[in-house]
């Protein structure tokens, strides 16, 4: 067992709290719903970036590549100043939703280079220009551009011309769970000597101003170069710095005078250190050297092409010679242990470049952890809203939600709040490195502090009542299959806990999202915004309702996974067999509803096109298919699951009960794959597509003029580039056209655009479905791939082809370029940029360039799972059983 896995074991056994400290700071706390106390709900403008340095936060903290304890009581981050900026660089800057021509967008270059699961070692890089940071230029130029223009990026401003910038590396290494070593290495990439101010900054989250009687922690200079922090719960920590470095103290309190024009209760406020360093205001810091925020002020002159370093150490115990020779020894050991850990999960034979991509994907995911605190009842009360009375306040019905957890964010700047279905995909990727954390991320939204009393899982901070695709059950089962591979047995306790909560959530779906009781679902958002003709979270302009092919497919997939879980749990508790039958019946009814017997004009399956479409039901009873060829119509393919044979007696009893239901209701089994017909290795299959439909849908999926991109599966068929779909209502056109890059539609605002780009979560589910179908049909079922090429492949080979195309986005090709960076020459050619990989929110449908949130290492980190699975599982594994369970989660 390598050293990091031993730390994971100790953490799981509660032998040592290795997880207590980690990268739990957000990169943006301003502009969030939590910090919005306005009457209008305009979070971006109520708490803008300009206030962030001066205004104490209520619910969390942010910083530049920083760390905190797991309740974010004490925070440590690096502040920088190049001697020319108007403000101290304490947090990444970006544009608000209204400022960017493609929505909110961080305008900084920072990279998550390394992290172990316990954060025993972490490495982060921030690229800091030596010229004044172009804050005003970024805002003004972006505002002047419309949606048809490219985003205005930091490189476009010219601020990196001549390589006049610093590479600032932050390295963290734990000597013990409460002993954190920090090495800051500043590399001057420019042609001239340059000065950089580096300020390791320690502060307490302001908890005392909001609750009457709360104890206020304190900091003081306890010795030369030592900042002592005393907290009523954490105890005493000391930040050890060089003995000759100045120590600057202030309070983490709002500068009311600057922000609100009212008097300050203390002359020492949150922006005091910045005012002292940047403006030379000696009155802004406390000469008594006490407070709740403090920094050590290093001034480095870095030679051209050279580098300089800063060492500090935050420890909760007494350490002899904290910055002495032992410092470098610990750092070197932790680096080597991180190398060993990632070597252990990287497939044999992987190239150095592939190993780099895999490691940065998983490290970025681990860096995306954030302490998320949000007591909605308190928040509503602070707004003056009665949680029991009708109100238009956002999230009014969620007053029971009380988040107080470390969660993996979709992106800690652009999406610094959990999103339910993102979190499920995060957990799947986390299972590659930290099975206990993966389980926690699945369970946390199902606990009583998050799950609504009616069974709904909260969607995301901007609107908890919105609807995300129900993928938690699949994520739980996938993680359990990975756990079984690691330990040799199922964690049935975990599976049962999750199943019981999901049973309540499933009931919410059936009662709330199938309003007519027809087993046809109308979930709303469901992740596929900007694909549909209409905003599906809003009332339809036509009136009536929309039968959603994707909503119905998601629920079919949900029933399959719950059936699989119930069948496994019935091995231990026979009562679960009743629930397995229940979910089998649900699936059969959904399958019959999505494609009713005979050719029915208002069903989702279109026999002429061989594709699934949403159905618009009008108030007068008429119905019409919305013939948009999109991921909406491909998702029924994802509802394909094989069932590995169990002991003969159990299988016979369960399937006899399902057959009895089918005999009583023969219409529910027509048009679907026969569940009682054994496939390879006596496996059974539940799928919304029989063999004939499967071939027709795959012909379009694998058509390079439609869905099959050189870099994965597009979310909208390229057919709509020349043939846009238009629907007219009262003289207004509602139009869907293929766009390979950013959207020109403001339907959902922000960076949302699935009209053509490739995105990993649904691609991963398509690959999963193909592997399940292969495990059932075997080598005898082949299709053309690409369609029309004459090249026939098994479904396993098709899954590998799609997976390889996805991975190719990040790999350096024979031309030395990574598709993810498109035409950005700096990233493609510069030796200090070309190996820095960013895992974007989604990707250009034709050339693979990264789009949307630029540091979204959440669901895109599933690329690491694909690389690991591809390197370890062969076609034979899926046909012969045994190890196939690892890949069939």
C-alpha positions in Angstrom: 0.0 0.0 0.0 1.5 3.3 -1.0 1.7 6.2 1.5 -1.3 8.1 0.2 -3.5 5.1 0.3 -2.4 4.5 3.9 -3.5 8.1 4.7 -6.9 7.4 3.0 -7.2 4.3 5.2 -6.3 6.2 8.4 -8.8 8.9 7.4 -11.6 6.4 6.8 -10.9 4.7 10.1 -10.8 8.1 11.9 -7.2 7.3 13.0 -5.9 10.6 11.7 -7.8 13.6 10.3 -5.9 13.9 7.0 -8.8 15.6 5.3 -9.2 18.5 7.8 -7.2 20.9 5.6 -7.7 21.2 1.9 -8.5 23.6 -1.0 -11.8 24.4 0.5 -11.9 28.1 -0.4 -14.0 29.2 -3.2 -12.5 31.3 -6.0 -15.5 33.5 -6.1 -17.8 34.2 -3.2 -19.1 37.5 -4.5 -22.0 37.5 -6.9 -23.5 34.4 -5.4 -27.1 33.9 -4.2 -25.9 33.3 -0.6 -24.4 36.8 -0.4 -27.4 38.4 -2.1 -29.4 40.5 0.3 -31.0 42.7 -2.3 -34.8 43.0 -2.9 -34.4 42.3 -6.6 -32.5 39.1 -6.5 -29.7 40.6 -8.7 -26.8 38.8 -7.0 -24.2 39.9 -9.5 -24.8 43.6 -8.9 -25.6 43.5 -5.2 -22.2 42.1 -4.4 -19.8 42.9 -7.3 -16.1 42.2 -7.6 -15.4 45.8 -6.6 -16.8 45.1 -3.2 -15.1 41.8 -2.6 -11.9 43.2 -1.2 -13.7 45.6 1.2 -16.8 43.7 2.3 -16.9 40.8 4.8 -18.7 37.8 3.4 -21.6 36.1 5.3 -21.5 32.5 4.1 -18.0 31.7 2.9 -14.6 32.9 1.7 -12.6 33.1 -1.5 -9.0 33.3 -2.3 -6.2 32.7 -4.9 -5.2 29.0 -4.7 -5.9 29.0 -1.0 -6.7 26.4 1.7 -8.8 26.3 4.8 -10.0 23.8 7.4 -13.1 21.7 6.6 -15.4 24.2 8.2 -13.6 27.2 6.7 -12.9 28.8 10.1 -9.3 29.6 9.4 -8.1 30.4 5.8 -4.7 30.7 4.1 -4.2 32.1 0.7 -1.5 34.0 -1.3 -2.1 37.6 -2.3 0.1 39.2 -5.0 1.0 42.6 -6.2 3.1 43.5 -9.2 3.7 47.1 -8.1 1.4 48.5 -10.9 -2.1 47.1 -10.3 -4.7 49.3 -8.7 -5.6 46.6 -6.2 -4.0 43.7 -4.4 -4.5 40.4 -6.3 -6.4 38.3 -3.7 -8.9 36.5 -5.9 -9.5 35.7 -9.6 -11.3 38.4 -11.6 -14.0 37.7 -14.2 -17.1 39.1 -15.8 -20.6 39.0 -14.5 -23.4 37.4 -16.4 -24.3 40.9 -17.9 -20.8 41.9 -18.7 -19.6 39.0 -20.8 -20.9 38.5 -24.3 -21.3 34.8 -23.6 -22.2 35.1 -19.9 -20.1 35.0 -16.8 -16.5 34.2 -17.5 -13.3 34.2 -15.4 -10.5 36.2 -17.0 -7.5 34.7 -15.4 -5.0 31.9 -16.1 -4.6 29.4 -13.3 -4.1 25.7 -13.3 -4.5 22.8 -10.9 -1.4 20.8 -11.5 -1.4 18.2 -8.8 -3.3 17.0 -5.7 -3.6 13.8 -3.8 -7.0 12.8 -2.3 -6.0 13.8 1.2 -4.3 16.9 0.0 -1.0 15.7 1.5 0.5 17.3 -1.6 -1.0 20.0 -3.9 0.4 22.2 -6.7 -1.2 25.2 -8.3 0.0 27.7 -10.9 -1.2 31.3 -11.4 0.1 33.4 -14.3 0.4 37.0 -13.2 1.1 39.8 -15.7 3.8 42.4 -14.9 1.8 45.1 -16.6 -1.3 46.6 -14.9 -4.1 44.0 -14.9 -6.6 45.2 -17.6 -9.8 45.2 -15.5 -11.5 48.1 -17.3 -10.5 46.9 -20.8 -11.9 43.4 -20.2 -15.2 44.8 -19.1 -15.6 47.5 -21.7 -14.5 45.4 -24.7 -16.6 42.5 -23.7 -19.7 44.6 -23.2 -19.2 46.1 -26.7 -19.3 42.6 -28.3 -22.5 40.7 -29.0 -23.2 36.9 -28.9 -21.9 36.5 -32.5 -18.4 37.7 -31.6 -15.7 35.7 -29.9 -15.1 36.2 -26.2 -12.4 38.8 -25.3 -9.8 36.8 -23.4 -7.0 38.0 -21.2 -4.4 37.0 -23.8 -6.2 39.2 -26.4 -5.5 42.3 -24.3 -1.7 42.0 -25.0 -0.9 42.0 -21.3 1.3 38.8 -21.8 3.1 40.2 -24.8 6.9 39.8 -24.6 6.4 37.1 -21.9 6.4 39.9 -19.3 4.6 37.9 -16.6 5.3 35.7 -13.5 4.6 32.0 -13.2 3.7 31.8 -9.5 3.6 28.2 -8.2 2.0 27.3 -4.9 3.0 24.0 -3.4 1.4 22.6 -0.3 2.6 19.5 1.6 1.4 18.1 4.9 4.0 16.9 7.4 1.0 15.9 9.6 -2.8 16.4 9.4 -2.4 19.8 11.1 1.0 20.8 9.8 1.0 22.4 6.4 4.1 23.5 4.5 3.8 26.0 1.7 6.4 26.8 -0.9 5.8 29.7 -3.3 8.1 29.7 -6.4 8.0 32.8 -8.5 9.5 32.4 -12.1 10.0 35.6 -14.1 9.4 34.7 -17.7 10.2 38.2 -19.0 13.3 39.8 -20.4 13.9 42.2 -17.5 14.3 41.9 -13.7 10.9 42.5 -12.0 9.6 43.0 -8.5 6.7 41.0 -7.1 5.1 41.4 -3.6 4.0 38.0 -2.2 1.7 38.1 0.9 0.8 34.8 2.5 -2.4 35.8 4.2 -4.1 34.2 7.1 -7.6 35.1 8.2 -10.7 34.0 10.1 -14.0 33.7 8.3 -16.2 36.3 9.9 -18.7 34.3 12.1 -18.9 36.8 15.0 -20.7 39.7 13.3 -23.8 37.7 12.3 -24.7 35.9 15.5 -25.2 37.8 18.8 -22.8 36.4 21.5 -20.6 34.5 19.1 -17.0 34.4 20.3 -14.5 36.4 18.2 -11.2 34.6 17.4 -7.9 36.6 17.4 -4.5 36.8 15.7 -1.3 38.4 17.0 2.4 38.5 16.3 3.7 36.1 18.9 7.4 36.2 17.8 9.4 37.6 14.9 7.9 36.2 11.7 5.2 34.3 13.6 1.4 34.9 13.3 -0.5 33.1 16.1 -4.2 32.4 15.5 -6.4 31.4 18.4 -9.9 30.0 17.7 -12.3 28.7 20.3 -12.9 25.5 18.3 -9.8 25.0 16.2 -7.4 25.8 19.0 -4.1 27.5 18.3 -2.3 27.6 14.9 0.9 29.5 14.0 2.0 30.7 10.6 5.8 30.6 10.5 7.4 33.1 8.1 10.9 34.5 7.7 11.9 36.3 10.9 12.8 39.6 9.1 9.5 39.9 7.1 7.0 42.6 8.1 3.7 41.3 9.6 0.6 43.3 8.7 -2.6 43.0 10.7 -6.2 44.2 10.2 -9.7 42.9 10.8 -11.9 40.8 8.5 -14.7 43.5 8.8 -16.6 45.4 6.1 -15.2 48.8 5.1 -18.6 50.4 5.5 -17.3 53.8 4.6 -16.1 52.7 1.2 -19.0 50.4 0.4 -22.0 52.0 2.0 -20.9 55.5 2.9 -21.4 55.0 6.6 -18.9 55.0 9.6 -16.6 52.1 10.3 -16.8 50.6 13.8 -13.0 50.1 13.6 -10.3 51.8 11.5 -8.9 48.4 10.6 -11.0 46.7 8.0 -10.9 43.9 5.4 -9.0 45.9 2.7 -6.5 47.4 5.2 -3.6 45.3 4.0 -4.3 46.1 0.4 -4.5 49.8 1.2 -1.2 49.7 3.0 0.7 47.8 0.3 -0.8 49.4 -2.8 -1.7 52.9 -1.6 1.0 53.3 1.1 -1.6 53.9 3.8 0.2 53.1 7.1 -3.0 53.9 9.1 -4.9 51.0 7.4 -3.0 48.4 9.4 -3.0 47.9 13.2 0.3 49.0 14.8 -0.5 46.7 17.8 -0.2 43.8 15.4 -3.4 42.1 16.3 -6.6 41.4 14.4 -8.6 38.7 12.5 -6.7 39.0 9.2 -2.9 39.1 8.8 -0.2 38.8 6.2 3.5 38.5 5.9 4.9 41.0 3.3 7.6 39.6 1.1 9.1 41.8 -1.6 11.0 39.8 -4.3 13.2 41.1 -7.0 13.2 38.3 -9.6 15.9 38.3 -12.2 14.9 37.9 -15.9 14.5 34.2 -16.6 15.2 33.4 -13.0 13.1 32.6 -9.9 12.7 33.3 -6.2 11.0 31.4 -3.4 9.0 32.0 -0.2 8.5 29.4 2.5 5.8 29.5 5.2 4.4 26.9 7.5 1.0 26.7 9.2 0.9 24.3 12.1 -1.3 23.4 15.0 1.6 21.9 17.0 5.0 23.1 18.1 7.6 22.4 15.4 11.4 22.8 15.9 13.1 24.8 13.1 9.8 25.0 11.1 11.5 26.4 7.9 14.8 24.5 8.3 16.2 21.6 6.3 13.3 19.3 7.2 10.9 21.6 5.2 12.5 20.6 1.9 12.7 16.9 2.9 8.9 16.8 3.6 8.1 18.5 0.4 10.3 16.2 -1.7 8.8 13.1 0.1 5.2 14.3 -0.6 6.0 15.0 -4.2 7.3 11.5 -4.6 4.3 10.0 -2.9 2.0 11.8 -5.2 4.0 10.4 -8.1 3.6 6.9 -6.7 -0.1 7.4 -6.2 -0.8 8.4 -9.7 1.5 5.8 -11.2 -0.7 3.3 -9.4 -3.9 4.3 -11.2 -2.4 5.2 -14.7 -2.8 2.3 -17.1 0.4 0.5 -18.1 1.8 1.6 -21.4 0.2 5.1 -21.1 2.3 7.8 -22.8 3.8 10.5 -20.7 1.3 13.0 -22.2 -1.7 10.7 -21.4 -0.5 10.3 -17.9 -0.2 14.1 -17.6 -3.8 14.6 -18.9 -5.2 11.9 -16.5 -3.4 13.4 -13.5 -4.4 17.0 -14.2 -8.0 16.0 -14.7 -8.2 14.2 -11.4 -6.1 16.8 -9.6 -8.4 19.5 -10.8 -11.4 17.6 -9.6 -9.8 17.3 -6.1 -8.9 21.0 -6.1 -12.6 21.8 -6.9 -13.6 20.9 -3.4 -15.2 23.8 -1.5 -16.7 24.3 1.9 -20.4 25.1 1.2 -22.4 26.7 4.0 -26.0 27.8 3.5 -28.7 27.8 6.1 -31.7 28.8 4.0 -34.0 29.4 6.9 -31.6 31.8 8.5 -30.9 33.4 5.1 -34.7 34.0 4.6 -35.1 35.4 8.1 -32.2 37.8 7.5 -34.2 38.9 4.4 -37.2 39.6 6.5 -39.1 36.7 4.9 -41.3 34.4 6.9 -40.4 30.9 5.7 -44.0 29.7 6.4 -45.7 32.6 4.5 -46.1 33.1 0.7 -43.2 35.0 -0.7 -41.4 35.6 -4.0 -38.0 35.2 -2.4 -35.7 32.8 -4.2 -35.7 29.3 -2.7 -38.6 30.2 -0.4 -39.8 26.6 -0.2 -36.4 25.3 0.8 -36.1 26.7 4.3 -35.2 23.3 5.6 -32.0 23.1 3.5 -28.9 23.6 5.7 -25.7 22.9 3.8 -22.6 22.6 5.9 -20.3 20.3 3.9 -17.2 20.0 1.7 -18.6 19.5 -1.8 -17.0 19.2 -5.2 -18.1 22.2 -7.2 -18.7 22.3 -11.0 -16.2 25.2 -11.1 -15.1 27.3 -8.1 -15.3 30.6 -10.0 -18.1 30.2 -12.6 -20.2 27.7 -10.6 -19.1 28.0 -7.0 -22.2 26.1 -5.8 -23.3 22.5 -6.0 -25.4 21.2 -8.9 -27.1 17.9 -8.3 -26.4 16.1 -11.5 -22.9 17.5 -11.8 -22.2 16.1 -8.4 -23.2 12.6 -9.5 -20.7 12.8 -12.4 -18.0 14.2 -10.0 -18.6 11.2 -7.8 -18.1 8.8 -10.7 -14.7 10.3 -11.6 -13.7 10.5 -7.9 -14.3 6.8 -7.6 -11.0 6.4 -9.5 -9.0 8.0 -6.7 -11.1 8.2 -3.5 -14.0 5.9 -3.0 -15.0 7.2 0.4 -15.2 10.8 -0.9 -17.2 9.5 -3.9 -19.7 7.9 -1.7 -20.0 11.0 0.5 -20.7 13.2 -2.6 -23.6 10.9 -3.6 -25.1 10.7 -0.1 -24.8 14.3 0.9 -27.6 15.7 -1.2 -29.8 12.8 0.0 -29.4 13.6 3.7 -32.1 15.3 5.7 -30.3 18.6 5.6 -30.6 18.8 1.8 -33.3 16.5 0.5 -36.7 18.2 0.5 -39.4 16.7 2.7 -41.4 16.0 -0.5 -38.4 14.0 -1.9 -36.9 16.5 -4.3 -33.2 16.7 -4.6 -32.1 20.4 -4.7 -30.9 21.4 -8.1 -28.5 24.3 -7.6 -28.2 27.6 -5.7 -29.9 29.9 -8.2 -33.1 27.7 -8.1 -33.2 24.7 -5.8 -36.6 23.8 -7.2 -35.4 23.4 -10.7 -35.0 19.8 -12.0 -31.7 18.1 -12.8 -31.5 14.7 -14.5 -32.0 11.9 -12.0 -28.5 10.2 -12.2 -27.8 9.8 -8.5 -28.9 6.1 -8.6 -26.6 5.3 -11.4 -23.7 7.1 -9.8 -24.2 5.2 -6.5 -24.3 1.9 -8.3 -21.2 2.7 -10.4 -19.3 3.6 -7.2 -20.4 0.4 -5.6 -19.2 -1.6 -8.5 -15.8 0.2 -8.2 -15.7 -0.5 -4.5 -16.4 -4.2 -5.1 -13.4 -4.3 -7.5 -11.2 -2.6 -4.8 -12.4 -4.6 -1.8 -13.9 -7.8 -3.2 -17.4 -7.1 -1.8 -20.3 -4.8 -2.2 -20.9 -2.1 0.4 -24.6 -3.1 0.9 -24.9 -0.6 3.8 -24.1 2.3 1.5 -26.3 0.9 -1.2 -29.2 0.5 1.1 -28.9 4.0 2.6 -28.8 5.5 -0.9 -31.7 3.3 -2.1 -34.0 4.3 0.7 -33.6 8.0 0.0 -33.8 7.6 -3.7 -37.0 5.7 -3.3 -38.5 8.9 -1.8 -37.0 10.9 -4.7 -38.4 8.5 -7.3 -41.8 8.9 -5.8 -41.5 12.7 -6.1 -40.7 12.3 -9.8 -43.6 10.0 -10.5 -46.1 12.2 -8.6 -44.8 15.6 -9.8 -43.4 15.1 -13.3 -46.0 12.7 -14.8 -49.0 15.0 -14.4 -51.4 12.9 -16.4 -50.3 9.5 -15.1 -49.3 8.3 -18.5 -45.7 7.3 -17.7 -44.5 10.2 -19.8 -42.4 12.8 -18.1 -42.1 16.6 -18.4 -39.1 17.4 -16.1 -38.3 20.8 -17.4 -34.7 21.8 -17.5 -33.2 18.3 -17.3 -29.7 19.5 -18.3 -30.5 20.0 -22.0 -31.1 23.7 -22.1 -30.7 25.5 -25.4 -31.3 22.3 -27.4 -35.1 22.5 -27.3 -37.4 24.7 -29.2 -38.8 26.3 -26.1 -37.5 27.1 -22.6 -38.8 24.0 -21.0 -38.6 25.4 -17.5 -41.1 28.2 -18.4 -44.8 28.0 -19.5 -45.0 27.1 -23.2 -46.0 30.0 -25.5 -48.6 27.6 -27.1 -50.1 26.6 -23.8 -50.5 22.9 -23.2 -47.7 20.5 -22.2 -44.5 19.0 -23.6 -43.9 15.3 -23.5 -40.1 15.1 -23.2 -38.3 12.2 -24.8 -35.3 12.9 -22.6 -37.3 13.3 -19.4 -39.0 10.0 -20.1 -35.7 8.3 -21.0 -34.1 9.6 -17.8 -36.9 8.0 -15.8 -36.6 4.8 -17.7 -32.8 4.8 -16.8 -33.7 5.6 -13.2 -36.1 2.6 -13.0 -33.4 0.3 -14.4 -30.8 1.3 -11.9 -33.2 1.1 -9.0 -34.3 -2.3 -10.2 -30.6 -3.4 -10.3 -30.0 -2.0 -6.8 -33.1 -3.7 -5.4 -32.2 -7.0 -6.9 -28.8 -6.8 -5.3 -30.2 -5.8 -1.9 -32.7 -8.7 -2.1 -29.8 -11.0 -1.6 -29.6 -9.8 2.0 -33.2 -8.8 2.6 -35.8 -10.7 0.5 -38.3 -7.8 0.9 -36.4 -5.9 -1.7 -37.6 -8.3 -4.3 -41.0 -6.6 -4.1 -39.4 -3.3 -4.9 -37.4 -4.9 -7.8 -40.7 -6.0 -9.3 -42.2 -2.5 -8.7 -39.4 -0.9 -10.7 -39.6 -3.5 -13.4 -43.3 -2.7 -13.8 -42.5 1.0 -13.9 -39.9 0.4 -16.6 -42.3 -1.7 -18.7 -45.0 1.0 -18.5 -42.6 3.8 -19.5 -41.3 1.7 -22.4 -44.8 1.2 -23.6 -45.6 4.9 -23.3 -42.6 6.2 -25.3 -43.6 3.9 -28.2 -47.2 2.7 -28.1 -48.4 -0.3 -30.1 -48.8 0.5 -33.8 -47.9 3.8 -35.6 -49.4 6.5 -33.3 -49.0 10.1 -34.5 -48.6 11.6 -31.1 -46.0 9.2 -29.6 -42.3 10.1 -29.3 -40.9 7.4 -31.6 -41.1 8.5 -35.3 -41.1 5.4 -37.4 -40.4 7.3 -40.6 -37.3 9.0 -39.2 -36.2 6.3 -36.9 -35.7 8.7 -34.1 -37.3 10.0 -30.8 -38.7 13.5 -30.5 -40.5 15.7 -27.9 -44.2 15.9 -28.4 -46.0 19.2 -28.0 -49.6 18.7 -26.7 -51.8 21.7 -27.4 -54.7 22.9 -25.3 -57.2 21.8 -28.0 -56.0 18.2 -27.8 -53.9 18.2 -30.9 -50.3 17.0 -30.7 -47.2 17.4 -32.9 -43.7 16.1 -32.8 -40.9 18.7 -32.6 -38.5 17.2 -35.1 -35.3 18.4 -33.7 -32.6 15.8 -34.1 -30.7 16.3 -30.8 -29.4 14.6 -27.7 -33.0 14.6 -26.5 -33.7 11.9 -29.0 -30.5 10.0 -28.3 -31.1 9.7 -24.5 -33.5 6.7 -24.9 -30.5 4.8 -26.0 -28.9 5.5 -22.6 -31.8 3.6 -20.9 -30.1 0.3 -21.7 -29.0 -1.9 -18.8 -28.0 -5.6 -18.6 -28.6 -7.7 -15.6 -25.9 -10.2 -14.6 -27.3 -13.5 -13.6 -27.7 -14.2 -9.9 -28.3 -17.5 -8.2 -30.8 -19.5 -10.3 -33.5 -19.7 -7.6 -33.5 -15.9 -7.0 -33.4 -15.1 -10.8 -36.2 -17.5 -11.5 -38.4 -16.1 -8.7 -37.9 -12.5 -9.8 -38.3 -13.0 -13.5 -41.4 -15.2 -13.0 -43.0 -12.3 -11.2 -42.1 -9.9 -14.0 -43.3 -12.3 -16.6 -46.6 -12.7 -14.8 -47.0 -8.9 -15.0 -46.2 -8.9 -18.7 -48.7 -11.6 -19.4 -51.4 -9.6 -17.6 -50.5 -6.5 -19.6 -49.1 -7.7 -23.0 -49.1 -4.2 -24.5 -46.3 -3.1 -22.2 -43.7 -5.4 -23.8 -44.3 -4.7 -27.5 -41.6 -2.7 -29.2 -38.9 -3.2 -26.5 -36.1 -5.6 -26.0 -37.5 -8.8 -24.4 -36.3 -8.9 -20.8 -36.9 -12.7 -20.6 -34.7 -13.5 -23.6 -31.2 -14.4 -22.4 -28.2 -12.9 -24.1 -24.4 -13.5 -23.9 -23.5 -15.3 -20.6 -27.3 -15.7 -19.8 -27.6 -11.9 -19.2 -30.9 -10.1 -19.5 -31.4 -6.7 -21.0 -33.9 -3.9 -20.4 -33.8 -1.3 -23.1 -36.2 1.2 -24.7 -34.9 0.1 -28.1 -35.4 -3.3 -29.6 -32.8 -4.6 -32.0 -34.4 -2.9 -35.0 -34.8 0.5 -33.4 -31.2 0.2 -32.0 -29.8 -0.1 -35.5 -31.8 2.8 -36.8 -30.7 5.1 -33.9 -27.1 4.0 -34.1 -27.0 4.8 -37.9 -27.7 8.4 -37.0 -25.5 8.5 -33.9 -22.5 7.3 -35.9 -23.1 9.5 -39.0 -20.4 12.1 -39.2 -22.7 14.5 -41.0 -25.0 14.3 -38.0 -23.9 13.4 -34.5 -20.5 11.8 -34.7 -17.8 14.5 -34.3 -14.1 13.9 -34.6 -14.2 14.6 -30.8 -17.2 12.7 -29.5 -21.0 12.8 -29.9 -22.5 16.2 -30.7 -25.6 17.3 -28.8 -27.4 18.6 -31.9 -27.2 17.0 -35.3 -25.1 18.8 -37.9 -28.0 18.2 -40.2 -29.5 21.4 -38.7 -26.6 23.5 -39.9 -28.2 23.5 -43.3 -31.7 22.7 -42.2 -32.7 24.7 -39.1 -35.8 23.6 -37.3 -38.4 26.4 -37.0 -41.8 26.5 -35.2 -44.1 29.5 -35.4 -46.4 30.7 -32.6 -48.5 33.8 -33.1 -46.2 35.2 -35.7 -43.0 34.5 -33.7 -40.4 32.0 -34.9 -38.8 29.6 -32.4 -35.7 28.3 -34.1 -33.1 25.6 -33.5 -29.9 25.5 -35.6 -26.6 23.7 -35.3 -23.9 25.9 -33.8 -20.6 24.2 -33.3 -19.4 26.7 -30.7 -21.0 29.3 -28.5 -24.7 29.9 -28.6 -26.3 32.9 -30.1 -29.4 32.3 -28.0 -30.0 33.9 -24.6 -32.6 31.4 -23.7 -30.9 30.4 -20.5 -28.3 33.1 -20.3 -24.8 32.5 -18.9 -22.5 30.0 -20.6 -25.2 27.5 -21.3 -24.9 26.1 -24.9 -25.5 22.6 -25.9 -26.5 23.3 -29.5 -23.8 21.3 -31.3 -20.9 21.1 -28.8 -19.6 18.0 -27.3 -20.1 17.5 -23.5 -18.8 14.7 -21.4 -21.7 13.6 -19.2 -24.1 12.4 -21.9 -21.2 11.0 -23.9 -20.2 9.0 -20.9 -23.7 7.6 -20.6 -23.9 6.7 -24.3 -20.6 4.8 -23.9 -22.0 3.1 -20.8 -25.1 2.1 -22.8 -23.1 0.7 -25.7 -21.0 -1.5 -23.3 -24.2 -2.8 -21.7 -25.7 -3.6 -25.1 -22.4 -5.3 -26.1 -22.5 -7.4 -23.0 -25.9 -8.6 -24.0 -25.6 -8.9 -27.8 -21.9 -9.8 -28.1 -19.8 -9.9 -31.2 -22.7 -11.0 -33.5 -24.2 -7.5 -33.4 -22.2 -5.1 -35.6 -22.9 -1.7 -37.2 -21.2 0.6 -39.6 -18.9 3.1 -37.9 -18.8 5.7 -39.2 -22.1 5.3 -41.0 -21.6 4.7 -44.7 -17.9 3.9 -44.3 -18.4 0.1 -44.9 -16.3 -0.4 -41.7 -18.2 -2.7 -39.3 -17.7 -2.7 -35.6 -19.0 -4.4 -32.5 -20.7 -2.2 -30.0 -17.6 -2.5 -27.8 -15.5 -1.2 -30.6 -18.0 1.6 -31.2 -17.7 2.6 -27.5 -13.9 2.6 -27.8 -14.1 4.7 -30.9 -16.3 7.4 -29.2 -14.1 7.2 -26.1 -10.9 7.6 -28.1 -12.4 10.7 -29.9 -13.2 12.3 -26.5 -9.8 11.7 -25.1 -8.3 13.1 -28.3 -9.6 16.5 -27.3 -6.8 16.8 -24.7 -4.0 14.8 -26.3 -1.2 16.4 -28.2 -1.5 15.2 -31.8 1.2 14.5 -34.3 1.2 18.2 -35.2 2.1 19.0 -31.6 -1.3 20.7 -30.9 -4.1 19.9 -28.5 -7.6 20.3 -29.9 -8.8 21.7 -26.6 -6.9 24.9 -27.2 -8.0 25.5 -30.7 -6.2 28.4 -32.3 -4.6 29.8 -29.1 -1.0 29.8 -30.2 0.3 30.6 -26.7 -1.2 27.4 -25.4 -0.2 25.3 -28.4 3.4 26.5 -28.9 4.9 28.1 -25.7 6.9 25.6 -23.6 5.5 27.3 -20.4 1.9 26.9 -21.5 1.6 23.8 -23.8 1.5 21.2 -21.0 -1.1 23.0 -19.0 -4.4 21.3 -19.6 -7.8 22.9 -18.9 -11.0 20.8 -18.7 -13.7 23.0 -20.1 -17.5 22.8 -19.6 -18.1 21.6 -23.2 -16.3 21.5 -26.5 -16.6 22.7 -30.1 -18.6 20.2 -32.1 -16.3 20.3 -35.1 -12.7 21.0 -33.8 -12.8 20.0 -30.1 -11.8 23.5 -28.8 -12.8 24.1 -25.1 -15.8 26.3 -24.5 -17.9 27.5 -21.5 -16.4 27.4 -18.0 -12.7 27.2 -18.6 -11.7 25.3 -15.4 -14.7 23.0 -15.1 -12.9 19.9 -14.0 -16.1 18.4 -12.6 -18.0 16.3 -15.1 -15.2 16.7 -17.7 -12.9 14.8 -15.3 -14.8 11.7 -16.5 -12.1 11.7 -19.2 -9.8 10.2 -16.6 -12.4 7.5 -15.9 -12.5 6.7 -19.6 -8.7 6.6 -19.9 -8.4 4.2 -16.9 -11.2 1.9 -18.0 -10.0 1.8 -21.5 -6.5 0.9 -20.3 -7.7 -1.9 -18.1 -10.7 -3.6 -19.7 -10.9 -5.5 -23.0 -13.8 -6.7 -25.0 -13.4 -10.2 -23.5 -13.9 -8.7 -20.0 -17.5 -7.6 -21.0 -18.4 -11.0 -22.4 -17.0 -13.4 -19.9 -18.3 -11.7 -16.7 -16.3 -11.2 -13.6 -14.3 -8.0 -14.1 -17.0 -6.7 -16.5 -19.0 -5.5 -13.5 -16.3 -2.9 -13.0 -17.1 -1.4 -16.4 -20.8 -2.0 -16.4 -21.7 0.3 -13.5 
